[in-house]
């Protein structure tokens, strides 16, 4: 992902960040396509890698898919605050996105997303047991493809309200924070 990270404009940086997220959501080999999603669980912070499926910059929206029986869904239903951590080690980039999340299940958003799930990947959402269940064999809960939306397929839709960007560049590190100010992004350069 080649972006103009050297910009001195916070608005320009915001555009580059959203363009980078959009690009990553459309290209499976991009590091930012596999962020960590952190939630607040009963035992404290919980983080896991997820797949970034869609980005809508104008709505400040990040989208992922999940099984509604996974612990992260219960955590997000209890407390909708979540942080996404994007890391690109080859370019020295880190991005934290603070968001509020909505879970969509058994609704139009989930049905529309299901049409985008490639048939080979649908088996990931067709298990009879919830994620984390102990199995006797590695593949014992796999089921054949099904065109019907399973009742436990869910879509995680996050609205981002803060971005914290860090670039570890040999020519000089840079860091910025952008916050949604109601109608636009406002930001500051920070000490890295």
C-alpha positions, 0 to 999 in steps of 0.5 A, spaced: 500 500 500 503 506 497 500 512 500 503 519 501 504 519 508 509 525 508 504 530 507 504 536 512 496 536 511 492 533 517 486 533 512 490 530 506 493 525 511 485 523 513 484 522 506 490 517 505 488 513 511 481 512 509 484 511 502 489 506 505 483 502 509 479 502 502 484 499 498 486 494 504 478 492 504 479 490 497 485 486 497 486 480 501 494 480 501 494 487 504 496 488 512 491 492 514 486 487 511 487 483 518 486 488 523 486 486 531 479 488 534 479 490 541 473 489 545 471 490 553 470 483 556 468 480 563 475 479 564 478 485 561 480 487 554 479 482 549 483 482 542 482 478 536 484 478 528 478 479 524 478 481 516 476 488 514 470 486 509 468 493 507 470 501 508 465 507 507 469 513 508 464 518 507 460 514 513 466 513 517 464 506 517 468 499 517 465 492 516 467 485 518 463 479 518 462 474 524 459 468 528 453 471 532 455 466 537 462 468 538 464 472 545 466 478 541 458 479 539 456 479 546 461 483 548 459 489 543 452 488 545 454 489 552 459 495 550 459 498 543 465 501 544 471 498 540 478 499 537 481 497 531 488 496 530 491 496 523 499 494 523 503 494 516 510 492 519 513 493 512 511 500 511 512 502 519 505 504 520 500 503 525 493 505 525 488 505 531 481 507 530 476 508 536 469 506 534 462 505 536 459 498 533 452 495 531 451 488 530 446 486 524 443 479 524 437 477 521 436 483 518 437 486 511 444 488 512 446 481 514 442 478 508 446 483 503 452 481 506 451 474 506 451 474 498 458 477 498 460 471 502 464 466 497 461 460 497 467 456 500 467 461 505 460 460 507 462 453 511 465 458 516 459 460 518 455 454 518 457 450 524 452 447 529 457 449 535 459 456 537 466 458 536 471 456 541 467 449 542 472 443 543 472 439 537 474 431 537 478 433 530 480 439 527 474 439 521 469 436 525 464 441 525 464 443 518 458 443 513 457 443 506 455 450 503 448 453 504 445 459 500 440 460 506 443 466 511 445 462 517 441 465 523 448 466 527 451 470 521 452 477 523 455 483 520 459 488 525 458 495 523 463 500 526 462 508 526 469 511 527 470 517 531 477 517 532 484 515 528 491 515 531 496 514 526 503 512 527 509 512 522 515 509 524 519 512 518 527 512 518 527 519 516 523 521 522 517 518 525 510 522 525 504 521 529 497 524 528 490 524 531 484 525 528 477 526 531 470 527 528 467 533 530 460 533 528 461 535 520 468 534 519 475 531 522 479 535 526 486 533 528 493 534 531 500 532 530 503 528 536 509 527 539 510 519 536 
